[in-house]
Amino acid sequence: MIKFYLLLISGLLLLFISGKYLVDSSVAISRLLRIPRMIIGLTVVAFGTSAPELLVSVQAAFSGFPEIAMGNVVGSNIANILLVLAITALIFPIPVPSVSLKRDWPVMMFASLLLFVFTLNGSLSRMEGVVLLGLLTAYFVRSVLQTRRSERPDNNEGARSPMRWWVAGTILLVSCAGLAAGARLLVDNAACIAEDLGISQRVISITMVAVGTSIPELATSAMAALKKETDILVGNIIGSNIMNILSVLGFTSIIHPIRVDSTIARFDIPWMLAVSVLFLLLMLPASRSRITRWEGGFMIIIYLLYIYFLF
């Protein structure tokens, strides 16, 4: 039994380290190609930070553990708000940019509602995955156009990366291999632990696996709070939740249609919707636009309550 836990922790560490170096090497290659920083942030970094969830979900779908694939995304989205943002707010109050409130939150809520509708029949089909990826493309195009109109020209956009081509390419390949290996270790051993403890794969995926794949966001957000560089935290969390639904579940369901446990569809996803609404209420009024420490503590209490109901 201890072996399963050690292998699972090894998988989490591999995902965390590989995800970090995947983003670093991808950004380096993008700069070598002279891609504007704005586009790098919206595409390369966004996909890179969602890579752990994507690899875990694809691996779970192929291994015949659909509850892990869906529970991972739903649990990660809940943890990103009630755990990652909450812990960050306890360290330092988080300012809420108006663009996150007016542009990104409605997209996150729409994607969450669409997922709820899609999963009511007990599955997420390939066609529904195509719809999710189509919405992801539209979101990217819209974000790029809006950012291009509002962002000032950056004279450093064309600055060359300090990393050489062959170094960036090697790190990228090794990181991809590390993500694949970490996802395999995480999924297989999470399933073994669930079976040994008599706990459903849904509960393991929504708690242990989801929090594990949210560790990169938590580490990054906590460091930003300690440095008092919190201006983009809310936007990053909302963007991560959008990516988890539209890209992770979109790609996964196209590769392999996902069976959805009825409890996930009728309990966990409604919880995700309720948490998204709570998130909006905590960001209001727009004139204040700040998530305070006491609100962070309140969110952690809500998360513990959710975990209690899982068991």
C-alpha positions in Angstrom: 0.0 0.0 0.0 2.8 2.4 0.9 4.3 1.6 -2.5 1.2 3.0 -4.3 1.4 6.2 -2.3 5.1 6.7 -3.1 4.5 6.0 -6.8 1.6 8.4 -6.8 3.7 11.2 -5.1 6.4 10.5 -7.7 3.9 11.0 -10.4 2.8 14.3 -8.9 6.4 15.5 -8.7 7.1 14.5 -12.3 4.0 16.4 -13.4 5.0 19.5 -11.4 8.6 19.5 -12.6 7.8 18.5 -16.2 5.0 21.1 -16.4 7.3 23.9 -15.3 10.0 23.0 -17.8 7.5 22.5 -20.6 6.3 26.1 -20.1 9.9 27.5 -19.9 11.1 25.7 -23.0 7.9 26.5 -25.0 8.2 30.2 -24.2 11.9 30.1 -25.1 11.1 28.5 -28.5 8.3 31.0 -29.1 10.7 33.9 -28.5 13.2 32.3 -30.8 10.4 32.3 -33.4 9.7 36.0 -32.6 6.2 35.3 -31.5 4.7 38.3 -29.6 4.6 37.9 -25.8 0.8 38.4 -25.8 0.3 35.4 -28.1 2.7 33.3 -25.9 0.7 34.0 -22.8 -2.6 33.2 -24.5 -1.5 30.0 -26.1 1.8 28.4 -25.1 1.7 29.2 -21.4 -2.0 28.5 -21.2 -1.6 25.1 -22.8 1.5 24.4 -20.8 -0.1 25.0 -17.4 -3.0 22.8 -18.4 -0.7 20.0 -19.6 -0.8 18.0 -16.3 -4.6 17.9 -16.4 -4.6 17.0 -20.1 -2.1 14.2 -19.8 -3.8 12.7 -16.7 -7.3 12.9 -18.3 -6.1 11.3 -21.6 -4.2 8.6 -19.7 -7.3 7.9 -17.5 -9.6 7.7 -20.5 -7.3 5.2 -22.3 -6.8 3.1 -19.1 -10.6 2.7 -18.7 -11.0 5.0 -15.7 -13.4 7.7 -17.0 -14.3 8.9 -13.5 -10.7 10.0 -13.1 -10.7 11.9 -16.4 -13.8 13.9 -15.6 -13.3 14.2 -11.8 -9.8 15.5 -12.4 -11.1 18.5 -14.3 -14.1 19.2 -12.2 -12.1 18.8 -9.0 -9.3 21.0 -10.3 -11.7 23.8 -11.2 -13.2 23.7 -7.7 -9.7 23.6 -6.1 -8.4 26.4 -8.2 -11.0 28.8 -6.7 -11.6 27.4 -3.2 -8.1 26.4 -2.5 -5.5 28.1 -4.7 -7.1 31.5 -4.7 -8.1 31.2 -1.1 -4.6 30.3 0.2 -3.2 33.1 -2.0 -5.7 35.6 -0.6 -4.7 34.6 3.0 -1.1 35.5 2.2 -2.0 38.8 0.5 -5.3 40.3 -0.6 -5.8 39.8 -4.4 -6.8 42.7 -6.7 -9.4 41.8 -9.3 -8.8 43.3 -12.8 -12.1 44.6 -14.4 -11.3 42.6 -17.5 -11.4 39.3 -15.6 -14.8 40.3 -14.2 -16.4 41.5 -17.4 -14.7 39.3 -20.1 -13.3 36.1 -18.6 -15.7 35.1 -15.9 -18.7 35.0 -18.2 -16.7 32.7 -20.5 -15.8 30.4 -17.6 -19.4 30.3 -16.4 -20.7 29.6 -19.9 -18.2 26.7 -20.4 -19.2 25.3 -17.0 -22.9 25.4 -17.9 -22.3 23.8 -21.2 -20.4 21.0 -19.6 -23.3 20.5 -17.2 -25.7 20.2 -20.1 -23.4 17.9 -22.1 -23.0 15.5 -19.2 -26.6 15.0 -18.3 -26.9 12.0 -20.6 -24.0 10.3 -18.9 -21.3 10.8 -21.5 -19.1 13.4 -23.3 -19.0 12.5 -27.0 -16.5 13.2 -29.7 -19.0 15.7 -31.3 -19.3 17.5 -28.0 -15.5 17.6 -27.7 -15.4 19.2 -31.1 -17.8 21.9 -29.9 -15.6 22.5 -26.8 -12.5 22.9 -29.0 -14.4 25.2 -31.3 -15.4 27.5 -28.4 -11.7 27.4 -27.3 -10.6 28.6 -30.7 -13.2 31.4 -30.6 -12.1 32.4 -27.1 -8.5 32.6 -28.2 -9.3 34.7 -31.3 -11.5 37.1 -29.3 -8.9 37.4 -26.5 -6.1 38.1 -29.0 -8.1 40.8 -30.9 -9.2 42.5 -27.6 -5.7 42.4 -26.2 -4.2 43.7 -29.4 -6.6 46.7 -29.3 -5.9 47.5 -25.6 -2.2 46.6 -25.2 0.6 49.1 -25.8 3.4 48.0 -28.2 6.2 46.2 -26.4 9.6 47.0 -27.6 11.0 43.8 -26.1 8.6 41.4 -27.8 11.3 40.5 -30.3 14.0 40.0 -27.7 15.8 36.7 -28.3 15.5 33.9 -25.8 18.7 33.3 -23.7 18.1 29.6 -24.4 19.7 27.9 -27.4 17.5 26.0 -30.0 18.9 22.6 -29.1 18.7 23.2 -25.4 15.0 24.4 -25.6 14.1 21.5 -27.9 15.7 18.9 -25.7 14.0 20.2 -22.6 10.7 20.3 -24.4 11.0 16.6 -25.4 12.2 15.5 -22.0 9.3 17.5 -20.3 6.7 15.8 -22.6 8.1 12.4 -21.7 8.1 13.4 -18.0 4.4 14.5 -18.2 3.4 11.2 -19.9 5.3 9.2 -17.3 3.9 11.2 -14.4 0.4 11.0 -15.7 0.7 7.2 -16.0 2.0 6.9 -12.4 -0.7 9.2 -11.0 -3.6 7.5 -12.7 -2.6 3.9 -12.2 -1.7 4.3 -8.5 -4.7 6.5 -7.8 -6.9 3.7 -9.1 -5.1 1.2 -7.0 -5.4 3.3 -3.8 -9.1 3.8 -4.5 -9.7 0.1 -4.9 -7.6 -0.8 -1.8 -9.4 1.7 0.4 -12.8 0.9 -1.0 -13.2 4.6 -2.1 -14.7 5.4 -5.5 -12.4 6.6 -8.3 -14.6 9.7 -8.5 -13.6 10.7 -4.9 -9.9 10.0 -5.4 -9.9 11.9 -8.7 -11.7 15.0 -7.3 -9.6 15.2 -4.2 -6.1 13.7 -4.5 -5.6 13.8 -8.3 -7.3 17.2 -8.8 -5.4 18.9 -6.0 -2.2 17.3 -7.3 -2.6 18.6 -10.8 -3.5 22.1 -9.3 -0.2 22.2 -7.4 1.6 24.2 -10.2 -1.1 26.9 -10.0 -0.9 26.9 -6.2 2.9 27.2 -6.1 2.9 29.9 -8.7 0.1 31.9 -7.0 1.7 31.6 -3.5 5.0 32.8 -4.8 3.3 35.7 -6.6 1.5 36.6 -3.4 4.7 36.5 -1.3 6.3 38.9 -3.8 3.0 41.0 -3.8 2.7 40.5 -7.6 -0.9 39.6 -7.6 -2.4 41.6 -10.4 -2.8 38.7 -12.8 -3.7 35.9 -10.4 -7.5 36.1 -10.9 -7.2 36.1 -14.6 -4.8 33.2 -14.6 -7.1 31.1 -12.4 -10.2 31.9 -14.5 -8.1 31.1 -17.7 -7.0 27.8 -16.2 -10.6 26.8 -15.5 -11.6 27.7 -19.0 -8.7 25.7 -20.5 -9.5 22.7 -18.3 -13.0 22.4 -19.7 -12.6 23.5 -23.3 -9.1 22.1 -24.0 -8.6 19.2 -21.6 -12.1 17.7 -21.9 -12.3 18.7 -25.5 -9.2 16.9 -26.6 -9.8 13.9 -24.2 -13.3 13.3 -25.5 -12.2 13.5 -29.1 -9.5 10.9 -28.5 -11.8 8.7 -26.4 -15.4 9.5 -25.5 -15.8 9.9 -21.7 -18.4 8.1 -19.6 -19.6 10.4 -16.9 -20.6 9.1 -13.5 -24.1 10.2 -12.6 -22.9 11.6 -9.3 -20.3 13.8 -11.0 -23.0 15.1 -13.4 -25.6 15.8 -10.7 -23.5 16.7 -7.7 -19.9 17.7 -8.5 -20.6 19.8 -11.6 -23.4 21.7 -9.9 -21.0 22.3 -7.0 -18.5 23.7 -9.6 -21.3 26.0 -10.9 -22.2 27.2 -7.4 -18.5 27.9 -6.7 -18.2 29.9 -9.9 -21.2 32.0 -8.8 -19.7 32.4 -5.3 -16.5 33.6 -6.9 -18.4 36.3 -8.8 -20.1 37.5 -5.6 -16.7 37.7 -3.8 -15.3 39.8 -6.6 -18.2 42.3 -6.3 -18.6 45.2 -6.0 -16.5 46.0 -9.0 -15.5 49.3 -7.5 -13.6 47.5 -4.7 -12.4 44.6 -6.9 -10.4 42.8 -4.2 -10.5 39.4 -2.6 -9.7 39.8 1.1 -8.2 37.5 3.7 -11.5 36.8 5.4 -13.0 35.9 2.0 -10.1 33.5 1.5 -10.7 31.9 4.8 -14.4 31.6 4.0 -13.6 29.8 0.7 -11.4 27.3 2.5 -14.3 26.5 4.8 -16.5 25.9 1.8 -13.9 23.6 0.3 -13.6 21.6 3.5 -17.4 21.4 3.5 -17.4 20.0 0.0 -14.8 17.4 0.9 -16.9 16.4 3.8 -19.9 15.8 1.6 -17.8 13.7 -0.8 -17.3 11.1 1.9 
